[in-house]
């Protein structure tokens, strides 16, 4: 009888049955090897969630772990085990570190100062994923100071704490006016969503996203938009699983010397 891990790996390999060369190296990247492009890989992640009846915060995992056959199988197996134990009552009755519900986070909230550390850590991960605009030294304090002057109606922030009342995740949005040539409607934007590494794969990213998007819809916006770093395949899968669809690809040129028009 096959183990759960073997069944998961078989499902992943079956999705590649039409491909001529199946991977023999379980640490081989399914993306870098060309076996999948980003679109088909995102489709695979969505198929895995449906097949094994689990919801996984794929954005919580580093790309090298998520995109290898062995790493992906491990992630799915852990999610299935957590789901089974959580629904069978075999898990702990209580855990002081279990996260609580999301809440509107405002400057008067006692956890407000903790946002700065989460914001800095988030940008460090963004840089590793390929973001070309670095956070300047002390930038997190400037961001927090500017946020304190913003209206929570136009720039809502939601947070979530663990059982020890420590902030472990946040999401920030904004309501903006579209140009007059687009009928001057308002649009909501998800600016940031981040969950601390130790609190990931618990569904917190999804809870924060749903909470923030709900607040943006409450503002009667025409639509909700967001940006994702091109190298963050897991985040792309995450947002698509929530109903977002790809619309714009952003490019950036950092050095004037790179511009062929100046040569």
Buried (B, 14 or more C-beta within 10 A) or exposed (E): EEEBBEBBBEBBBEBBEEEEEEBEEEEBBBBEEEBBEBEEBBBBBBEBBEBBEBEBBBBBBEBEBBBBBBBBBBBBBEBBEBBEEEEEEEEEEEEEEEBEEBBEBEBEBEBBEBBBEBBBBBBEBBBEBEBEEEBEEEBBEEBBEEBEEBEBEEBBBBBBBBEEEBBBBBBBBBBEEBEEEEEEEBBBBBEBBBBBEEBBBBBBBBBBBBBBBEBBEEBEBEEBBBEBBBBBBBBBBBBBBBEBEEEEEEEEEEEEEEEEEEE
